Amino acid sequence: MPSLHKPLYLITGSSGVGKNAVLAELIHQHSTLSQVVSVTTRWPARTQEKFAQSYFFVDQERFEWLEKTGQLAEHTYVYGDNYGTLRYSLEATLASGKTPILTVDPNGVENYRQLGYSVRVVFLDFPTAQAQKERILARQPNINLEQLDERLAKAAQERAWATAQTQQGDFTIVVNDKLGACVQDAARALGL
């Protein structure tokens, strides 16, 4: 059963914007927060990612089983991979007294709202379109031009969506130019 009183803190933004880096720093600096680790079919893991700390990496068959058996609080499909939140992990964090914080795709924000959770959202944005392109290329040097264009176009749509969301009191856009300043701005936006 969703908790309508204790908010979930959601870090969202376009691919490559640094959601996981900001999340890790927020958790490091604020002991009241507890990360809810997402499950994904994305593989291979990136160099810095660790199983059960960054993600629970599963195959498509396992993900579908988790979905069919109701073990996912929410899930979404992003760039050919599935992502979701284990219901047990989320509810256990809520019951622990800590505030759950997690990274989600912008679709995930809408999923949580529809489920009845109270959310506070930080949308991370790139300082410039060129910085976005450079970060995506650094992260995926073998990306083809069609995929790169798709990600840049989707990011523009997500930015427009985020701008419209700022009318709600639970949603703030923070530019991720320098990590330290971004983390401070995100913490302020979340009321930490």
Contact map, one row per residue, 1 for C-alpha under 8 A:
111000000000000000000000000000000000000000000000000000000000000000000000000000000000000000000000000000000000000000000000000000000000000000000000000000000000000000000000000000000000000000000000
111100000000000000000000000000000000000000000000000000000000000000000000000000000000000000000000000000000000000000111000000000000000000000000000000000000000000000000000000000000000000000000000
111111100000000000000000000000000000000000000000000000000000000000000000000000000000000000000100000000000000000000011100000000000000000000000000000000000000000000000000000000000000000000000000
011111100000000000000000000000000000000000000000000000000000000000000000000000000000000000000000000000000000000000011100000000000000000000000000000000000000000000000000000000000000000000000000
001111100000000000000000000000000000000000000000000000000000000000000000000000000000000000000000000000000000000000000100000000000000000000000000000000000000000000000000000000000000000000000000
001111110000000000000000000000000000000000000000000000000000000000000000000000000000000000000100001000000000000000000100000000000000000000000000000000000000000000000000000000000000000000000000
001111111000000000000000000000000000000000000000000000000000000000000000000000000000000000000000001100000000000000001111000000000000000000000000000000000000000000000000000000000000000000000000
000001111100000000000000000000000000000000000000000000000000000000000000000000000000000000000000001111000000000000001111000000000000000000000000000000000000000000000000000000000000000000000000
000000111110000000000000000000000000000000000000000000000000000000000000000000000000000000000000001111000000000000000011110000000000000000000000000000000000000000000000000000000000000000000100
000000011111000000000000000000000000000000000000000000000000000000000000000000000000000000000000000011110000100000000011110000000000000000000000000000000000000000000000000000000000000000000000
000000001111100000100010000000000000000000000000000000000000000000000000000000000000000000000000000011110000000000000000111100000000000000000000000000000000000000000000000000000000000000000000
000000000111110000100000000000000000000000000000000000000000000000000000000000000000000000000000000000111100100000000000111100000000000000000000000000000000000000000000000000000000000000000000
000000000011111010100000000000000000000000000000000000000000000000000000000000000000000000000000000000011100000000000000001110000000000000000000000000000000010000000000000000000000000000000000
000000000001111110000000000000000000000000000000000000000000000000000000000000000000000000000000000000001100000000000000000110000000000000000000000000000110010000000000000000000000000000000000
000000000000111110000000000000000000000000000000000000000000000000000000000000000000000000000000000000000000000000000000000000000000000100000000000000100010000000000000000000000000000000000000
000000000000011111100000000000000000000000000000000000000000000000000000000000000000000000000000000000000000000000000000000000000001001100100000000000000000000000000000000000000000000000000000
000000000000111111100000000000000000000000000000000000000000000000000000000000000000000000000000000000000000000000000000000111000001001000000000000000000000000000000000000000010000000000000000
000000000000000111111100000000000000000000000000000000000000000000000000000000000000000000000000000000000000000000000000000100000000000000000000000000000000000000000000000000010000000000000000
000000000011100111111110000000000000000000000000000000000000000000000000000000000000000000000000000000100000000000000000000100000000000000000000000000000000000000000000000000000000000000000000
000000000000000001111111000000000000000000000000000001000000000000000000000000000000000000000000000000100000000000000000000000000000000000000000000000000000000000000000000000000000000000000000
000000000000000001111111100000000000000000000000000000000000000000000000000000000000000000000000000000000000000000000000000000000000000000000000000000000000000000000000000000000010000000000000
000000000000000001111111110000000000000000000000000000000000000000000000000000000000000000000000000000000000000000000000000000000000000000000000000000000000000000000000000000000010011000000000
000000000010000000111111111000000000000000000000000000000000000000000000000000000000000000000000000011100000000000000000000000000000000000000000000000000000000000000000000000000000000000000000
000000000000000000011111111100000000000000000000000000000000000000000000000000000000000000000000000000000000000000000000000000000000000000000000000000000000000000000000000000000000000000000000
000000000000000000001111111110000000000000000000000000000000000000000000000000000000000000000000000000000000000000000000000000000000000000000000000000000000000000000000000000000000001000000000
000000000000000000000111111111001000000000000000000000000000000000000000000000000000000000000000000000000000000000000000000000000000000000000000000000000000000000000000000000000000001000100000
000000000000000000000011111111101110000000000000000000000000000000000000000000000000000000000000000000000000000000000000000000000000000000000000000000000000000000000000000000000000000000000000
000000000000000000000001111111100000000000000000000000000000000000000000000000000000000000000000000000000000000000000000000000000000000000000000000000000000000000000000000000000000000000000000
000000000000000000000000111111100000000000000000000000000000000000000000000000000000000000000000000000000000000000000000000000000000000000000000000000000000000000000000000000000000000000000000
000000000000000000000000011111111000000000000000000000000000000000000000000000000000000000000000000000000000000000000000000000000000000000000000000000000000000000000000000000000000000000000001
000000000000000000000000001111111100000000000000000000000000000000000000000000000000000000000000000000000000000000000000000000000000000000000000000000000000000000000000000000000000000000000000
000000000000000000000000000001111100000000000000000000000000000000000000000000000000000000000000011000000000000000000000000000000000000000000000000000000000000000000000000000000000000000000000
000000000000000000000000011001111110000000000000000000000000000000000000000000000000000000000000011110000000000000000000000000000000000000000000000000000000000000000000000000000000000000000000
000000000000000000000000001000111111000000000000000000000000000000000000000000000000000000001000011110000000000000000000000000000000000000000000000000000000000000000000000000000000000000000000
000000000000000000000000001000001111100000000000000000000000000000000000000000000000000000000000000111000000000000000000000000000000000000000000000000000000000000000000000000000000000000000000
000000000000000000000000000000000111110000000000000000000000000000000000000000000000100011001000000111000000000000000000000000000000000000000000000000000000000000000000000000000000000000000000
000000000000000000000000000000000011111000000000000111110000000000000000000000000000110010000000000001000000000000000000000000000000000000000000000000000000000000000000000000000000000000000000
000000000000000000000000000000000001111100000000000001110000000000000000000000000011110000000000000001100000000000000000000000000000000000000000000000000000000000000000000000000000000000000000
000000000000000000000000000000000000111110000000000000111100001000000000000000000011110000000000000000000000000000000000000000000000000000000000000000000000000000000000000000000000000000000000
000000000000000000000000000000000000011111000000000000111100001000000000000000001111000000000000000000000000000000000000000000000000000000000000000000000000000000000000000000000000000000000000
000000000000000000000000000000000000001111100000000000001111001000000000000000001110000000000000000000000000000000000000000000000000000000000000000000000000000000000000000000000000000000000000
000000000000000000000000000000000000000111111000000000001100000000000000000000001100000000000000000000000000000000000000000000000000000000000000000000000000000000000000000000000000000000000000
000000000000000000000000000000000000000011111000000000001000000000000000000000000000000000000000000000000000000000000000000000000000000000000000000000000000000000000000000000000000000000000000
000000000000000000000000000000000000000001111100000000000000000000000000000000000000000000000000000000000000000000000000000000000000000000000000000000000000000000000000000000000000000000000000
000000000000000000000000000000000000000001111110110000001000000000000000000000000000000000000000000000000000000000000000000000000000000000000000000000000000000000000000000000000000000000000000
000000000000000000000000000000000000000000011111100000000000000000000000000000000000000000000000000000000000000000000000000000000000000000000000000000000000000000000000000000000000000000000000
000000000000000000000000000000000000000000001111100000000000000000000000000000000000000000000000000000000000000000000000000000000000000000000000000000000000000000000000000000000000000000000000
000000000000000000000000000000000000000000000111110000000000000000000000000000000000000000000000000000000000000000000000000000000000000000000000000000000000000000000000000000000000000000000000
000000000000000000000000000000000000000000001111111011100000000000000000000000000000000000000000000000000000000000000000000000000000000000000000000000000000000000000000000000000000000000000000
000000000000000000000000000000000000000000001001111111100000000000000000000000000000000000000000000000000000000000000000000000000000000000000000000000000000000000000000000000000000000000000000
000000000000000000000000000000000000000000000000111111111000000000000000000000000000000000000000000000000000000000000000000000000000000000000000000000000000000000000000000000000000000000000000
000000000000000000000000000000000000100000000000011111110000000000000000000000000000000000000000000000000000000000000000000000000000000000000000000000000000000000000000000000000000000000000000
000000000000000000000000000000000000100000000000111111110000000000000000000000000000000000000000000000000000000000000000000000000000000000000000000000000000000000000000000000000000000000000000
000000000000000000010000000000000000110000000000111111110000000000000000000000000000000000000000000000000000000000000000000000000000000000000000000000000000000000000000000000000000000000000000
000000000000000000000000000000000000111100000000111111111000000000000000000000000000000000000000000000000000000000000000000000000000000000000000000000000000000000000000000000000000000000000000
000000000000000000000000000000000000111100000000001111111100000000000000000000000000000000000000000000000000000000000000000000000000000000000000000000000000000000000000000000000000000000000000
000000000000000000000000000000000000001111101000001000111110000000000000000000000000000000000000000000000000000000000000000000000000000000000000000000000000000000000000000000000000000000000000
000000000000000000000000000000000000001111000000000000011111011000000000000000000000000000000000000000000000000000000000000000000000000000000000000000000000000000000000000000000000000000000000
000000000000000000000000000000000000000010000000000000001111111000000000000000000000000000000000000000000000000000000000000000000000000000000000000000000000000000000000000000000000000000000000
000000000000000000000000000000000000000010000000000000000111111100000000000000000100000000000000000000000000000000000000000000000000000000000000000000000000000000000000000000000000000000000000
000000000000000000000000000000000000000000000000000000000011111110000000000000000000000000000000000000000000000000000000000000000000000000000000000000000000000000000000000000000000000000000000
000000000000000000000000000000000000000000000000000000000111111111000000000000000000000000000000000000000000000000000000000000000000000000000000000000000000000000000000000000000000000000000000
000000000000000000000000000000000000001110000000000000000111111111100000000000000100000000000000000000000000000000000000000000000000000000000000000000000000000000000000000000000000000000000000
000000000000000000000000000000000000000000000000000000000001111111110000000000000000000000000000000000000000000000000000000000000000000000000000000000000000000000000000000000000000000000000000
000000000000000000000000000000000000000000000000000000000000111111111000000000000000000000000000000000000000000000000000000000000000000000000000000000000000000000000000000000000000000000000000
000000000000000000000000000000000000000000000000000000000000011111111111000000000000000000000000000000000000000000000000000000000000000000000000000000000000000000000000000000000000000000000000
000000000000000000000000000000000000000000000000000000000000001111111111000000000000000000000000000000000000000000000000000000000000000000000000000000000000000000000000000000000000000000000000
000000000000000000000000000000000000000000000000000000000000000111111110000000000000000000000000000000000000000000000000000000000000000000000000000000000000000000000000000000000000000000000000
000000000000000000000000000000000000000000000000000000000000000011111110000000000000000000000000000000000000000000000000000000000000000000000000000000000000000000000000000000000000000000000000
000000000000000000000000000000000000000000000000000000000000000001111111100000000000000000000000000000000000000000000000000000000000000000000000000000000000000000000000000000000000000000000000
000000000000000000000000000000000000000000000000000000000000000001111111100000000000011100000000000000000000000000000000000000000000000000000000000000000000000000000000000000000000000000000000
000000000000000000000000000000000000000000000000000000000000000001100111111000000001111000000000000000000000000000000000000000000000000000000000000000000000000000000000000000000000000000000000
000000000000000000000000000000000000000000000000000000000000000000000111111000000001111001000000000000000000000000000000000000000000000000000000000000000000000000000000000000000000000000000000
000000000000000000000000000000000000000000000000000000000000000000000001111100000001111000000000000000000001001100000000000000000000000000000000000000000000000000000000000000000000000000000000
000000000000000000000000000000000000000000000000000000000000000000000001111110000111100000000000000000000001001000000000000000000000000000000000000000000000000000000000000000000000000000000000
000000000000000000000000000000000000000000000000000000000000000000000000011111000111000000000000000000001011000000000000000000000000000000000000000000000000000000000000000000000000000000000000
000000000000000000000000000000000000000000000000000000000000000000000000001111111110000000000000000000000000000000000000000000000000000000000000000000000000000000000000000000000000000000000000
000000000000000000000000000000000000000000000000000000000000000000000000000111111110000000000000000000001000000000000000000000000000000000000000000000000000000000000000000000000000000000000000
000000000000000000000000000000000000000000000000000000000000000000000000000011111000000000000000000000000000000000000000000000000000000000000000000000000000000000000000000000000000000000000000
000000000000000000000000000000000000000000000000000000000000000000000000000011111100000000000000000000000000000000000000000000000000000000000000000000000000000000000000000000000000000000000000
000000000000000000000000000000000000000111000000000000000000000000000000000011111110000000000000000000000000000000000000000000000000000000000000000000000000000000000000000000000000000000000000
000000000000000000000000000000000000000111000000000000000001001000000000001111011111000000000000000000000000000000000000000000000000000000000000000000000000000000000000000000000000000000000000
000000000000000000000000000000000000011110000000000000000000000000000000001111001111100000000000000000000000000000000000000000000000000000000000000000000000000000000000000000000000000000000000
000000000000000000000000000000000000011100000000000000000000000000000001111100000111110000000000000000000000000000000000000000000000000000000000000000000000000000000000000000000000000000000000
000000000000000000000000000000000001111000000000000000000000000000000001111000000011111011000000000000000000000000000000000000000000000000000000000000000000000000000000000000000000000000000000
000000000000000000000000000000000000111000000000000000000000000000000011110000000001111111000000000000000000000000000000000000000000000000000000000000000000000000000000000000000000000000000000
000000000000000000000000000000000000000000000000000000000000000000000011110000000000111111100000000000000000000000000000000000000000000000000000000000000000000000000000000000000000000000000000
000000000000000000000000000000000000000000000000000000000000000000000010000000000000011111110000000000000000000000000000000000000000000000000000000000000000000000000000000000000000000000000000
000000000000000000000000000000000001100000000000000000000000000000000000000000000000111111111000000000000000000000000000000000000000000000000000000000000000000000000000000000000000000000000000
000000000000000000000000000000000001000000000000000000000000000000000000100000000000111111111100000100000000000000000000000000000000000000000000000000000000000000000000000000000000000000000000
000000000000000000000000000000000000000000000000000000000000000000000000000000000000001111111110000000000000000000000000000000000000000000000000000000000000000000000000000000000000000000000000
000000000000000000000000000000000000000000000000000000000000000000000000000000000000000111111111000000000000000000000000000000000000000000000000000000000000000000000000000000000000000000000000
000000000000000000000000000000000101000000000000000000000000000000000000000000000000000011111111111100000000000000000000000000000000000000000000000000000000000000000000000000000000000000000000
001001000000000000000000000000000000000000000000000000000000000000000000000000000000000001111111111100000000000000000000000000000000000000000000000000000000000000000000000000000000000000000000
000000000000000000000000000000000000000000000000000000000000000000000000000000000000000000111111110000000000000000000000000000000000000000000000000000000000000000000000000000000000000000000000
000000000000000000000000000000000000000000000000000000000000000000000000000000000000000000011111110000000000000000000000000000000000000000000000000000000000000000000000000000000000000000000000
000000000000000000000000000000000000000000000000000000000000000000000000000000000000000000001111111000000000000000000000000000000000000000000000000000000000000000000000000000000000000000000000
000000000000000000000000000000011100000000000000000000000000000000000000000000000000000000001111111100000000000000000000000000000000000000000000000000000000000000000000000000000000000000000000
000001111000000000000000000000011100000000000000000000000000000000000000000000000000000000001100111110000000000000000000000000000000000000000000000000000000000000000000000000000000000000000000
000000111000000000000000000000001111000000000000000000000000000000000000000000000000000001001100011111000000000000000000000000000000000000000000000000000000000000000000000000000000000000000000
000000011110000000000010000000001111000000000000000000000000000000000000000000000000000000000000001111100000000000000000000000000000000000000000000000000000000000000000000000000000000000000000
000000011110000000000010000000000011110000000000000000000000000000000000000000000000000000000000000111110000000000000000000000000000000000000000000000000000000000000000000000000000000000000000
000000000111000000110010000000000000010000000000000000000000000000000000000000000000000000000000000011111000000000000000000000000000000000000000000000000000000000000000000000000000000000000000
000000000111100000000000000000000000000000000000000000000000000000000000000000000000000000000000000001111111100000000000000000000000000000000000000000000000000000000000000000000000000000000000
000000000001110000000000000000000000000000000000000000000000000000000000000101000000000000000000000000111111100000000000000000000000000000000000000000000000000000000000000000000000000000000000
000000000001110000000000000000000000000000000000000000000000000000000000000000000000000000000000000000011111110000000000000000000000000000000000000000000000010000000000000000000000000000000000
000000000000000000000000000000000000000000000000000000000000000000000000000100000000000000000000000000011111111000000000000000000000000000000000000000000000000000000000000000000000000000000000
000000000000000000000000000000000000000000000000000000000000000000000000011100000000000000000000000000011111111100000000000000000000000000000000000000000000000000000000000000000000000000000000
000000000101000000000000000000000000000000000000000000000000000000000000000000000000000000000000000000011111111110000000100000000000000000000000000000000000000000000000000000000000000000000000
000000000000000000000000000000000000000000000000000000000000000000000000000000000000000000000000000000000111111111000000000000000000000000000000000000000000000000000000000000000000000000000000
000000000000000000000000000000000000000000000000000000000000000000000000011000000000000000000000000000000011111111100000000000000000000000000000000000000000000000000000000000000000000000000000
000000000000000000000000000000000000000000000000000000000000000000000000010000000000000000000000000000000001111111111110000000000000000000000000000000000000000000000000000000000000000000000000
000000000000000000000000000000000000000000000000000000000000000000000000000000000000000000000000000000000000111111111110000000000000000000000000000000000000000000000000000000000000000000000000
000000000000000000000000000000000000000000000000000000000000000000000000000000000000000000000000000000000000011111111000000000000000000000000000000000000000000000000000000000000000000000000000
010000000000000000000000000000000000000000000000000000000000000000000000000000000000000000000000000000000000001111111000000000000000000000000000000000000000000000000000000000000000000000000000
011100000000000000000000000000000000000000000000000000000000000000000000000000000000000000000000000000000000000111111100000000000000000000000000000000000000000000000000000000000000000000000000
011100110000000000000000000000000000000000000000000000000000000000000000000000000000000000000000000000000000000111111110000000000000000000000000000000000000000000000000000000000000000000000000
001111110000000000000000000000000000000000000000000000000000000000000000000000000000000000000000000000000000000110011111000000000000000000000000000000000000000000000000000000000000000000000000
000000111100000000000000000000000000000000000000000000000000000000000000000000000000000000000000000000000000000110001111100000000000000000000000000000000000000000000000010000000000000000000000
000000111100000000000000000000000000000000000000000000000000000000000000000000000000000000000000000000000000000000000111110000000000000000000000000000000000000000000000011000000000000000000100
000000001111000000000000000000000000000000000000000000000000000000000000000000000000000000000000000000000000100000000011111000000000000000000000000000000000000000000000011100000000000000000100
000000001111000000000000000000000000000000000000000000000000000000000000000000000000000000000000000000000000000000000001111100000000000000000000000000000000000000000000001111000000000001001100
000000000011100000000000000000000000000000000000000000000000000000000000000000000000000000000000000000000000000000000000111110000000000000000000000000000000000001000000001111000000000000000000
000000000011110011100000000000000000000000000000000000000000000000000000000000000000000000000000000000000000000000000000011111000000000000000000000000000000000000000000000011110000000000000000
000000000000110010000000000000000000000000000000000000000000000000000000000000000000000000000000000000000000000000000000001111100000000000000000000000000000001000000000000011110000000000000000
000000000000000010000000000000000000000000000000000000000000000000000000000000000000000000000000000000000000000000000000000111111011000000000000000000000000000000000000000000111000000000000000
000000000000000000000000000000000000000000000000000000000000000000000000000000000000000000000000000000000000000000000000000011111011000000000000000000000000000000000000000000111000000000000000
000000000000000000000000000000000000000000000000000000000000000000000000000000000000000000000000000000000000000000000000000001111111000000000000000000000000000000000000000000000000000000000000
000000000000000000000000000000000000000000000000000000000000000000000000000000000000000000000000000000000000000000000000000001111111100000000000000000000000000000000000000000000000000000000000
000000000000000000000000000000000000000000000000000000000000000000000000000000000000000000000000000000000000000000000000000000011111110000000000000000000000000000000000000000000000000000000000
000000000000000000000000000000000000000000000000000000000000000000000000000000000000000000000000000000000000000000000000000001111111111000000000000000000000000000000000000000000000000000000000
000000000000000110000000000000000000000000000000000000000000000000000000000000000000000000000000000000000000000000000000000001111111111100000000000000010000000000000000000000000000000000000000
000000000000000000000000000000000000000000000000000000000000000000000000000000000000000000000000000000000000000000000000000000001111111110000000000100010000000000000000000000000000000000000000
000000000000000000000000000000000000000000000000000000000000000000000000000000000000000000000000000000000000000000000000000000000111111111000000000000000000000000000000000000000000000000000000
000000000000000110000000000000000000000000000000000000000000000000000000000000000000000000000000000000000000000000000000000000000011111111100000000000000000000000000000000000000000000000000000
000000000000001100000000000000000000000000000000000000000000000000000000000000000000000000000000000000000000000000000000000000000001111111111000000100000000000000000000000000000000000000000000
000000000000000000000000000000000000000000000000000000000000000000000000000000000000000000000000000000000000000000000000000000000000111111111110000000000000000000000000000000000000000000000000
000000000000000000000000000000000000000000000000000000000000000000000000000000000000000000000000000000000000000000000000000000000000011111111000000000000000000000000000000000000000000000000000
000000000000000100000000000000000000000000000000000000000000000000000000000000000000000000000000000000000000000000000000000000000000001111111000000000000000000000000000000000000000000000000000
000000000000000000000000000000000000000000000000000000000000000000000000000000000000000000000000000000000000000000000000000000000000000111111110000000000000000000000000000000000000000000000000
000000000000000000000000000000000000000000000000000000000000000000000000000000000000000000000000000000000000000000000000000000000000000111111110000000000000000000000000000000000000000000000000
000000000000000000000000000000000000000000000000000000000000000000000000000000000000000000000000000000000000000000000000000000000000000010011111000000000000000000000000000000000000000000000000
000000000000000000000000000000000000000000000000000000000000000000000000000000000000000000000000000000000000000000000000000000000000000010011111101100000000000000000000000000000000000000000000
000000000000000000000000000000000000000000000000000000000000000000000000000000000000000000000000000000000000000000000000000000000000000000000111111100000000000000000000000000000000000000000000
000000000000000000000000000000000000000000000000000000000000000000000000000000000000000000000000000000000000000000000000000000000000000000000011111110000000000000000000000000000000000000000000
000000000000000000000000000000000000000000000000000000000000000000000000000000000000000000000000000000000000000000000000000000000000000000000001111111000000000000000000000000000000000000000000
000000000000000000000000000000000000000000000000000000000000000000000000000000000000000000000000000000000000000000000000000000000000000000000011111111100000000000000000000000000000000000000000
000000000000000000000000000000000000000000000000000000000000000000000000000000000000000000000000000000000000000000000000000000000000100100000011111111110000000000000000000000000000000000000000
000000000000000000000000000000000000000000000000000000000000000000000000000000000000000000000000000000000000000000000000000000000000000000000000111111111000000000000000000000000000000000000000
000000000000000000000000000000000000000000000000000000000000000000000000000000000000000000000000000000000000000000000000000000000000000000000000011111111100000000000000000000000000000000000000
000000000000001000000000000000000000000000000000000000000000000000000000000000000000000000000000000000000000000000000000000000000000000000000000001111111110000000000000000000000000000000000000
000000000000000000000000000000000000000000000000000000000000000000000000000000000000000000000000000000000000000000000000000000000001100000000000000111111111000000000000000000000000000000000000
000000000000000000000000000000000000000000000000000000000000000000000000000000000000000000000000000000000000000000000000000000000000000000000000000011111111100000000000000000000000000000000000
000000000000010000000000000000000000000000000000000000000000000000000000000000000000000000000000000000000000000000000000000000000000000000000000000001111111110000000000000000000000000000000000
000000000000011000000000000000000000000000000000000000000000000000000000000000000000000000000000000000000000000000000000000000000000000000000000000000111111111000000000000000000000000000000000
000000000000000000000000000000000000000000000000000000000000000000000000000000000000000000000000000000000000000000000000000000000000000000000000000000011111111100000000000000000000000000000000
000000000000000000000000000000000000000000000000000000000000000000000000000000000000000000000000000000000000000000000000000000000000000000000000000000001111111110000000000000000000000000000000
000000000000110000000000000000000000000000000000000000000000000000000000000000000000000000000000000000000100000000000000000000000000000000000000000000000111111111000000000000000000000000000000
000000000000000000000000000000000000000000000000000000000000000000000000000000000000000000000000000000000000000000000000000010000000000000000000000000000011111111100000000000000000000000000000
000000000000000000000000000000000000000000000000000000000000000000000000000000000000000000000000000000000000000000000000000000000000000000000000000000000001111111110000000000000000000000000000
000000000000000000000000000000000000000000000000000000000000000000000000000000000000000000000000000000000000000000000000000000000000000000000000000000000000111111111000000000000000000000000000
000000000000000000000000000000000000000000000000000000000000000000000000000000000000000000000000000000000000000000000000001000000000000000000000000000000000011111111100000010000000000000000000
000000000000000000000000000000000000000000000000000000000000000000000000000000000000000000000000000000000000000000000000000000000000000000000000000000000000001111111100000010000000000000000000
000000000000000000000000000000000000000000000000000000000000000000000000000000000000000000000000000000000000000000000000000000000000000000000000000000000000000111111110000000000000000000000000
000000000000000000000000000000000000000000000000000000000000000000000000000000000000000000000000000000000000000000000000000000000000000000000000000000000000000011111111001000000000000000000000
000000000000000000000000000000000000000000000000000000000000000000000000000000000000000000000000000000000000000000000000000000000000000000000000000000000000000001111111111110000000000000000000
000000000000000000000000000000000000000000000000000000000000000000000000000000000000000000000000000000000000000000000000000000000000000000000000000000000000000000011111101000000000000000000000
000000000000000000000000000000000000000000000000000000000000000000000000000000000000000000000000000000000000000000000000000000000000000000000000000000000000000000001111111000000000000000000000
000000000000000000000000000000000000000000000000000000000000000000000000000000000000000000000000000000000000000000000000000000000000000000000000000000000000000000000111111000000000000000000000
000000000000000000000000000000000000000000000000000000000000000000000000000000000000000000000000000000000000000000000011100000000000000000000000000000000000000000000101111100000000000000000000
000000000000000000000000000000000000000000000000000000000000000000000000000000000000000000000000000000000000000000000001111000000000000000000000000000000000000000001111111110000000000000000000
000000000000000000000000000000000000000000000000000000000000000000000000000000000000000000000000000000000000000000000000111000000000000000000000000000000000000000000100011111000000000000001000
000000000000000000000000000000000000000000000000000000000000000000000000000000000000000000000000000000000000000000000000011110000000000000000000000000000000000001100100001111100000000000000000
000000000000000000000000000000000000000000000000000000000000000000000000000000000000000000000000000000000000000000000000011110000000000000000000000000000000000000000000000111110000010011000000
000000000000000000000000000000000000000000000000000000000000000000000000000000000000000000000000000000000000000000000000000111100000000000000000000000000000000000000000000011111000010000000000
000000000000000011000000000000000000000000000000000000000000000000000000000000000000000000000000000000000000000000000000000111100000000000000000000000000000000000000000000001111110110000000000
000000000000000000000000000000000000000000000000000000000000000000000000000000000000000000000000000000000000000000000000000001100000000000000000000000000000000000000000000000111110110000000000
000000000000000000000000000000000000000000000000000000000000000000000000000000000000000000000000000000000000000000000000000000000000000000000000000000000000000000000000000000011111110000000000
000000000000000000001100000000000000000000000000000000000000000000000000000000000000000000000000000000000000000000000000000000000000000000000000000000000000000000000000000000011111111000000000
000000000000000000000000000000000000000000000000000000000000000000000000000000000000000000000000000000000000000000000000000000000000000000000000000000000000000000000000000000000111111100000000
000000000000000000000000000000000000000000000000000000000000000000000000000000000000000000000000000000000000000000000000000000000000000000000000000000000000000000000000000000011111111110000000
000000000000000000000100000000000000000000000000000000000000000000000000000000000000000000000000000000000000000000000000000000000000000000000000000000000000000000000000000001111111111111000000
000000000000000000000100110000000000000000000000000000000000000000000000000000000000000000000000000000000000000000000000000000000000000000000000000000000000000000000000000000000011111111100000
000000000000000000000000000000000000000000000000000000000000000000000000000000000000000000000000000000000000000000000000000000000000000000000000000000000000000000000000000000000001111111110000
000000000000000000000000000000000000000000000000000000000000000000000000000000000000000000000000000000000000000000000000000000000000000000000000000000000000000000000000000001000000111111111000
000000000000000000000000000000000000000000000000000000000000000000000000000000000000000000000000000000000000000000000000010000000000000000000000000000000000000000000000000001000000011111111100
000000000000000000000000010000000000000000000000000000000000000000000000000000000000000000000000000000000000000000000000000000000000000000000000000000000000000000000000000000000000001111111111
000000000000000000000000000000000000000000000000000000000000000000000000000000000000000000000000000000000000000000000000000000000000000000000000000000000000000000000000000000000000000111111111
000000000000000000000000000000000000000000000000000000000000000000000000000000000000000000000000000000000000000000000000010000000000000000000000000000000000000000000000000100000000000011111111
000000001000000000000000000000000000000000000000000000000000000000000000000000000000000000000000000000000000000000000001110000000000000000000000000000000000000000000000000000000000000001111111
000000000000000000000000000000000000000000000000000000000000000000000000000000000000000000000000000000000000000000000000000000000000000000000000000000000000000000000000000000000000000000111111
000000000000000000000000000001000000000000000000000000000000000000000000000000000000000000000000000000000000000000000000000000000000000000000000000000000000000000000000000000000000000000111111
